[in-house]
Amino acid sequence: MPHLPKAPALLVAGVLSGAGCAEEDPGPRFVSPYDGRTDWPPEAPLQVQLGQPVAPEGTDVDPELITVVDLDVGGRVEGEVVVGDSALWFYPDAPFEPGHRFAWSVAPPHDEARSVHLAVPADLTGSATFSTAPAAEPLGALSLGSDICIVWSRAVPEEGQLPAGSGLSIHADGLPVRVEPAIPAGVPGIEPLTPGDASLGCLGLTDAGIDAATIQGVRVEGPLQVWQLTVEDRSAEDLLAERHRLGAGSEEGT
Amino acid sequence: MISLAWIAMAFGQDAPWEESLPGEAVPTPTADQDRDRWGIQGSAIETIGGSTGVGAGIASVIGPDGGTTAYTARADVVWDRYKVSVGVPVALYRSPDGPRGGLGNLTASGSWLAPGPDPEWQVGAEVTLRTGQAYTWVNEAHQLWPSNGIDLVYLRRVGDGDLRGAVRTGVGIHAPSGWDPYPDVYARLNIAGLLEQRVADSVGLLGEASFTWWDVSPIDATAMFWAEPSEHLRVRSGFTFPVASWAGWQPARVPAGTRESTFRLELVARH
């Protein structure tokens, strides 16, 4: 038998040295906009952040992977699903219609045989709604220490304050209360396309002579809609993370 | 004087010490000239022996899970007891946006052959070099999907005459682009065996079975026939059946069942 040539041995070393060393810790995975988001910029793409690259950039993707429906006029919103760095994006062919409400879905990927398999985590699949209308809507009522606060579905507006500018009135256990000026709310670790895409405003219970510990529900009345919220004992970050489908990066994909 | 005369005659001949016979000279055969030009030629098993030549082939996966076709060009140069082979495939495969094409991986191998016109064994190294972006596969994991790697290969001929066979053992390491279902790096162990039967002067049959791990198609069975329309030309055709894939034993997420087979057609010209 011949001696093992040097060149293949060097190549083995090269192959091994190039493999596995580029591993990076997976980042957070989430969808954006979160479920219930309003005031979404019409030209912004929808994002499914996967935590780590799952396919070569430019890979052809099943166009049914992300679908968007205009709930006001009905029908599909035409657009393109693109694989980016650690994310899938839905770019609408034309900007989303301003003032409309939309539903969007992330479907489990249908893999072509003999092709890259998109490892989309199961907890990122599902449906959500968003709106390009500027109105603020309550996402939840939270018990935060001695306060009862409402998480609003949009960022703090540059002018005016929430919810006064939205024509909403708030009742805590049947008594009208005011809401203090909202402050930005978000989830650490998420970098959405639009910074501060939610906000938090606490109820002025003291002014109304109400003990926060007794409040079970909050009623938000708007010109066209009424929301009856059950007070939850959790943080705004937790609520928003749930609506972003925020997950860790190491679970099995679909 | 006699010595001087002999020296003068000697300068007048090429080899004065050899006896010259009347008639046409017969050239002394060399190893290359005497070699079986086809050697033993498998599908997963590289040709053992053989002579210098070129070839082109199509391997097309047909069936519900098919849609990938690899077009391969290959050249072998054999000199004395050395053989160098180079091959490069081009793939046509389907994607959600329709058919897509791409260059596969360049494979280059260097082998050392046992002495004799029909080498008993052949040992060598095969290097896979990433040259394209064809994220697909036929029956071998490292042929199309972008990857680098090296395999050490030992081939042995078994038997002689019209019915003969060969075995292949190989071990290697590969570093593909680690997109699902491929790992970032994998070791590759391959064992294969074939039997070929010459049934007429220019027609023969080939049966081959191979086991490879890690691979996208771990167990394959191949049946082919060949015909030689001329002394230097051989046409081969047949099917590879991915037995393990049919049973659902493959790393890709595909359902079990006879959902694919690979049709092969090759044209080989040898010096």
Chai-1 contact restraints between the chains, C-beta under 6 A:
chainA,res_idxA,chainB,res_idxB,connection_type,confidence,min_distance_angstrom,max_distance_angstrom,comment,restraint_id
A,P2,B,W112,contact,1.0,0.0,6.0,A-B,restraint_1
A,P8,B,A125,contact,1.0,0.0,6.0,A-B,restraint_2
A,P8,B,I150,contact,1.0,0.0,6.0,A-B,restraint_3
A,L11,B,I150,contact,1.0,0.0,6.0,A-B,restraint_4
A,V12,B,I150,contact,1.0,0.0,6.0,A-B,restraint_5
A,V12,B,I173,contact,1.0,0.0,6.0,A-B,restraint_6
A,V15,B,N148,contact,1.0,0.0,6.0,A-B,restraint_7
A,V15,B,G149,contact,1.0,0.0,6.0,A-B,restraint_8
A,V15,B,I173,contact,1.0,0.0,6.0,A-B,restraint_9
A,V15,B,A175,contact,1.0,0.0,6.0,A-B,restraint_10
A,G18,B,A175,contact,1.0,0.0,6.0,A-B,restraint_11
A,A19,B,A175,contact,1.0,0.0,6.0,A-B,restraint_12
A,A19,B,D184,contact,1.0,0.0,6.0,A-B,restraint_13
A,A19,B,V185,contact,1.0,0.0,6.0,A-B,restraint_14
A,G20,B,D184,contact,1.0,0.0,6.0,A-B,restraint_15
A,G20,B,V185,contact,1.0,0.0,6.0,A-B,restraint_16
A,A55,B,W179,contact,1.0,0.0,6.0,A-B,restraint_17
A,D60,B,S95,contact,1.0,0.0,6.0,A-B,restraint_18
A,D60,B,P96,contact,1.0,0.0,6.0,A-B,restraint_19
A,D60,B,D97,contact,1.0,0.0,6.0,A-B,restraint_20
A,D62,B,P96,contact,1.0,0.0,6.0,A-B,restraint_21
A,A113,B,D65,contact,1.0,0.0,6.0,A-B,restraint_22
A,A113,B,V254,contact,1.0,0.0,6.0,A-B,restraint_23
A,R114,B,T68,contact,1.0,0.0,6.0,A-B,restraint_24
A,R114,B,T136,contact,1.0,0.0,6.0,A-B,restraint_25
A,R114,B,W137,contact,1.0,0.0,6.0,A-B,restraint_26
A,S115,B,T136,contact,1.0,0.0,6.0,A-B,restraint_27
A,V116,B,Y135,contact,1.0,0.0,6.0,A-B,restraint_28
A,V116,B,W179,contact,1.0,0.0,6.0,A-B,restraint_29
A,H117,B,D180,contact,1.0,0.0,6.0,A-B,restraint_30
A,H117,B,P181,contact,1.0,0.0,6.0,A-B,restraint_31
A,A119,B,D180,contact,1.0,0.0,6.0,A-B,restraint_32
